[in-house]
Amino acid sequence: MKVAKRMQLIEPSGTIAMAEKARELQRAGRKILNLDVGEPDFDTPEHIKQAAIGAIKNGFTHYTSSKGILELRQTIAKDLASRKIEADPDNEIIVTPGGKHALYCACMATLDPEDEVIILAPTWPTHFQCVECADAHAVEVPCGPSYVLDEEALKNKITSKSKMILVSSPNNPTGGVMSPEEIKIIVDLAVDHDLLILSDEIYDRIVYDEVEVRSPASFDDGRERCIVINGFSKAYAMTGWRLGYAFADKDVIDAMVTIQQSTTTCPASFVQKAGIAALKGPQDIISKMVQEYDRRRKFIVNQLNNIQGLSCSMPRGAFYVFPKIKKLGISSLEFCSKLLEREGVSTTPGSVFGESGEGYVRMSYATSLETIREAVNKIKGFVENYV
Ligand SMILES: Cc1ncc(COP(=O)(O)O)c(C=O)c1O
């Protein structure tokens, strides 16, 4: 057999698979309205681009330290401090080519075969895949369509094999944001049962109505058992640049650096310079993007709730809505496939975000209001005529 047994357990990315199908139809000449996008539709700000161009012109085009350049780690440490996370830039930060690679390194660095990782779901499919890549087992704890912690359900899933709790708030796909009190409950349980916490905070800058985002690493007793994942893709519209980072204690970071050394070596040198410009430059670019997402958020939720058979709660962060389609009596995969084929609207089935995502569909509003308006009209027609 050419392919490792492990690959039977790891499913190809469900979010990417649906998007690929949509692109295929697009190439064949169909007009497709994409609500499947997981990336900002804004351009990377000019001063960030210029920093990379300047770095290339100055010959900053060679390998860097596998931890990432010190100036960037120091800048990240300052940024983390603004979120009440004290990080030592020499030992407790690694810069990676994207948050996704940081997640992969974190799982490979900490999980042994047979370890159980409790995943607060629904959640981004990569969380499951990274755990499975490390030959560990994902154990799902449903948090519903608003990503609310069910303390009892979480307690019930903790066993002697549990090694880690994975939380991702603000959440993809629901847009839910856990309160500081819920995060503290997770920290307390992790302390009681000696568990690690893997906290994916990639959407922490994209929140609405002044919702408070609190990292488990910002609590004194959470800090030492926490691995925080973050990056530049979402906040600074830099998805294609591939730049992310992780914060954890020295032992974990050292292990992650070893993995990075033997996989990607380091993120691109000039991209790291762009990261410094992003963090040191004007931050109002983020609030401008968030204001625009907010307009679209209110519009799409309102429109979806006007469609009989659908119900949608108001997300508090990220740029996704997660309407319930259970009343329609079809699976989320069938809903999305038929919607794409018949109406040319591309969305993502809730089932790819874990078992508890079934009965829901993820729609991204990181696209223009015109596209959202047109797409929602088509969804209305689809629900009324076909389902
Ligand atoms: C929850 C979550 N975490 C992490 C990422 C990774 O982002 P990147 O690898 O571009 O930094 C994404 C991207 O969609 C995401 O949705």
PDBQT file of the ligand as one rigid body, heavy atoms in Angstrom, charges set to zero:
ROOT
HETATM    1  C1  LIG A 401     -10.397  29.020  13.060  1.00  0.00    +0.000 C 
HETATM    2  C2  LIG A 401      -9.241  29.231  12.144  1.00  0.00    +0.000 A 
HETATM    3  N1  LIG A 401      -8.003  29.118  12.627  1.00  0.00    +0.000 NA
HETATM    4  C3  LIG A 401      -6.929  29.278  11.865  1.00  0.00    +0.000 A 
HETATM    5  C4  LIG A 401      -7.045  29.587  10.525  1.00  0.00    +0.000 A 
HETATM    6  C5  LIG A 401      -5.774  29.658   9.755  1.00  0.00    +0.000 C 
HETATM    7  O1  LIG A 401      -5.421  30.771   9.154  1.00  0.00    +0.000 OA
HETATM    8  P1  LIG A 401      -3.991  30.936   8.504  1.00  0.00    +0.000 P 
HETATM    9  O2  LIG A 401      -3.353  29.604   8.330  1.00  0.00    +0.000 OA
HETATM   10  O3  LIG A 401      -4.260  31.599   7.196  1.00  0.00    +0.000 OA
HETATM   11  O4  LIG A 401      -3.220  31.803   9.452  1.00  0.00    +0.000 OA
HETATM   12  C6  LIG A 401      -8.321  29.716   9.945  1.00  0.00    +0.000 A 
HETATM   13  C7  LIG A 401      -8.490  29.980   8.508  1.00  0.00    +0.000 C 
HETATM   14  O5  LIG A 401      -9.534  29.869   7.928  1.00  0.00    +0.000 OA
HETATM   15  C8  LIG A 401      -9.455  29.539  10.788  1.00  0.00    +0.000 A 
HETATM   16  O6  LIG A 401     -10.694  29.665  10.318  1.00  0.00    +0.000 OA
ENDROOT
TORSDOF 0
